[in-house]
Amino acid sequence: MLYPTELRRQWCGGHLIGSGALTRLLPTTLCNLLHSVDRRGTVAGVALEHALLVSLSERSGTGYQLTRRFDRSIGHWWRASHQQIYKTLARMTENGLVVYVEQAQDGKPDKKVYSITDSGRKVLSEWIRTPGKDAMDRRELATKIRGAAPSDLPDLIAEIRRVRELHAERADLFRSLEARDYPAPATLTGTALQQHLVLRGGVYSEQSTVAWLDEVLTALAP
């Protein structure tokens, strides 16, 4: 049997060992709980480019202002450094997704204030309307909900319903595995207890996602 740190290494490395319910069926859920951003600045199916387009669709801003917005909003589930944001803004400018105007400052270099272009809005809308690559990671969906325009909602609501059902099925599966493999949780000790506790984390994660998506659907598709 594997201890929790070993299980984490196995799940996240993609090499699953053992025949227990935990090692067979929790890699996606637990990796999502343990990791947030890869080295390229990507969360699940969300590029930093998409997140910046969402922020700029709400209002224009400098690179510094965009960094602060991340810290207060999207940064709750995704961190982006000042350098990452400036580098991505430069690439987005070259690709015509954003434009900037320079504003003079007393005693300081001119600052660049960025705005989203029509091309940027089109790219954002296409991304929001496209089903996510990893339906079990809710951060991509959260970013899409944040940036959706009214015209995006029909496709987005359909995607929310699809993802909601997948999480509900996963929650049911975890509960059935718990009942089968851990019928007497109060008697568990050692590694079995630790594995059961992690499985419970998977159950709670799926239940909370279903509850959240139900709330979203009630608000957006009453």
C-alpha positions in Angstrom: 0.0 0.0 0.0 1.1 3.6 -0.7 1.4 6.4 1.8 -0.2 9.8 0.9 3.0 11.4 -0.3 3.7 8.4 -2.5 0.1 8.4 -3.8 0.5 12.0 -4.8 3.7 11.3 -6.7 2.0 8.4 -8.5 -1.1 10.3 -9.4 0.6 13.4 -10.6 3.3 11.5 -12.5 0.7 9.5 -14.3 2.0 6.1 -13.1 -0.8 4.5 -11.1 0.1 1.5 -8.9 -2.2 -0.8 -6.9 -5.7 -2.2 -7.2 -7.4 0.0 -4.5 -10.2 2.4 -5.5 -8.0 5.3 -4.5 -5.1 4.6 -6.8 -7.3 3.6 -9.7 -9.9 6.4 -9.8 -8.6 9.6 -8.2 -5.7 10.8 -10.3 -7.5 13.7 -12.0 -9.3 14.9 -8.9 -6.3 14.8 -6.6 -3.9 16.3 -9.2 -6.4 19.2 -9.6 -6.4 19.7 -5.8 -2.6 19.6 -5.5 -1.6 21.7 -8.5 -2.7 24.9 -10.0 -0.4 26.3 -12.7 2.1 24.7 -15.0 5.4 26.3 -15.9 4.0 27.9 -19.1 1.4 29.9 -17.1 -1.5 27.6 -18.0 -4.3 26.4 -15.8 -6.0 23.3 -17.2 -7.3 24.6 -20.6 -6.8 28.3 -19.8 -3.9 30.1 -21.3 -2.8 33.3 -19.7 -3.9 35.0 -22.9 -7.5 33.9 -22.2 -7.4 35.2 -18.7 -6.0 38.6 -19.8 -8.7 38.8 -22.5 -11.3 38.2 -19.8 -9.9 41.0 -17.6 -9.5 43.4 -20.5 -13.1 42.7 -21.7 -14.2 44.2 -18.4 -12.0 47.3 -18.5 -8.7 48.5 -19.9 -5.6 48.6 -17.8 -1.9 48.7 -17.6 0.2 45.6 -17.0 0.6 46.6 -13.3 -3.2 47.1 -13.0 -3.8 43.7 -14.6 -1.4 42.1 -12.2 -3.3 43.6 -9.2 -6.6 42.4 -10.7 -5.3 38.9 -10.9 -4.4 39.0 -7.2 -7.9 40.1 -6.3 -10.0 37.9 -8.6 -8.6 35.3 -11.0 -5.6 35.0 -8.7 -7.7 33.2 -6.1 -7.2 30.1 -8.3 -4.3 31.2 -10.6 -1.2 33.3 -10.0 0.6 35.1 -12.8 3.7 37.1 -12.3 4.3 40.7 -13.5 6.8 39.4 -16.0 4.5 36.7 -17.4 1.7 39.3 -17.9 4.0 41.8 -19.7 5.4 39.1 -21.9 2.0 37.8 -22.8 0.6 41.3 -23.5 3.5 41.9 -25.9 2.6 38.8 -27.8 -1.1 39.6 -27.8 -0.3 43.1 -29.2 1.7 41.5 -32.0 -1.2 39.2 -32.8 -3.8 42.0 -32.8 -5.7 40.8 -29.8 -5.0 44.0 -27.8 -3.9 47.5 -28.5 -2.4 50.1 -26.2 -2.1 53.8 -25.9 0.8 55.5 -24.1 0.0 57.9 -21.3 2.5 60.4 -20.0 3.4 60.4 -16.3 5.3 63.2 -14.4 8.8 62.1 -13.7 8.1 58.5 -14.9 8.2 56.7 -18.2 5.0 56.7 -20.2 2.7 53.9 -19.2 0.9 51.6 -21.7 -2.9 51.2 -21.2 -4.1 48.1 -22.9 -7.6 47.5 -24.4 -9.1 44.4 -26.1 -9.7 44.6 -29.9 -12.6 43.1 -31.9 -10.3 40.3 -32.9 -9.5 39.7 -29.2 -13.2 39.6 -28.4 -13.7 37.1 -31.2 -11.0 34.8 -29.9 -12.4 35.1 -26.3 -15.9 34.2 -27.5 -14.7 31.2 -29.5 -12.7 29.9 -26.5 -15.7 30.4 -24.1 -18.0 28.5 -26.5 -15.6 25.6 -27.0 -16.1 22.7 -24.6 -13.2 22.4 -22.2 -10.5 19.8 -22.5 -10.6 18.8 -18.9 -14.2 18.8 -17.6 -13.0 17.7 -14.1 -11.1 20.9 -13.5 -13.5 23.7 -12.7 -11.0 26.6 -13.0 -11.3 26.8 -16.8 -15.1 26.9 -16.5 -14.9 29.5 -13.8 -12.8 31.8 -16.1 -15.3 31.3 -18.9 -18.2 32.2 -16.7 -16.4 35.3 -15.6 -15.8 36.4 -19.2 -18.9 35.3 -21.0 -20.9 37.8 -23.0 -24.7 37.4 -23.3 -24.3 35.9 -26.8 -22.0 33.2 -25.3 -24.4 32.0 -22.7 -26.4 29.4 -24.7 -23.2 27.4 -25.5 -21.7 28.0 -22.1 -24.9 26.9 -20.3 -24.9 23.6 -22.3 -21.3 23.1 -21.3 -22.0 23.8 -17.6 -24.8 21.2 -17.7 -22.5 18.7 -19.2 -19.7 19.3 -16.7 -22.2 19.2 -13.8 -23.4 15.8 -14.8 -19.8 14.5 -15.1 -19.0 15.7 -11.5 -22.3 14.3 -10.2 -21.4 10.9 -11.7 -17.9 11.1 -10.3 -19.3 11.9 -6.8 -21.7 8.9 -7.0 -18.8 6.7 -8.1 -16.6 7.8 -5.2 -19.4 7.2 -2.7 -20.1 3.7 -4.1 -16.4 2.9 -3.9 -16.3 4.2 -0.3 -19.2 2.0 0.6 -17.6 -1.0 -1.0 -14.0 -0.6 0.1 -14.4 1.1 3.4 -17.7 -0.2 4.9 -16.6 0.5 8.5 -14.6 3.8 8.4 -14.6 4.2 12.1 -12.5 1.1 12.5 -9.8 2.2 10.0 -6.2 2.8 11.1 -2.9 3.5 9.5 -2.6 3.6 5.7 -6.2 2.5 5.1 -7.4 5.4 7.2 -5.3 7.8 5.3 -6.4 6.5 2.0 -10.1 6.8 3.1 -9.6 10.4 4.2 -8.2 11.3 0.8 -11.1 9.5 -0.9 -13.4 11.6 1.3 -11.6 14.7 0.0 -12.5 13.6 -3.5 -16.2 13.1 -2.5 -16.4 16.6 -1.0 -14.6 18.1 -4.0 -17.1 16.7 -6.4 -20.1 17.5 -4.2 -19.0 21.1 -3.8 -18.5 21.5 -7.6 -22.0 20.1 -8.2 -23.5 22.5 -5.7 -21.7 25.4 -7.3 -22.8 24.6 -10.8 -26.4 24.2 -9.6 -26.2 27.7 -8.3 -24.6 29.0 -11.5 -27.4 27.3 -13.6 -30.1 28.7 -11.4 -28.7 32.2 -11.9 -27.9 32.0 -15.6 -30.6 29.7 -16.9 -33.6 30.0 -14.5 
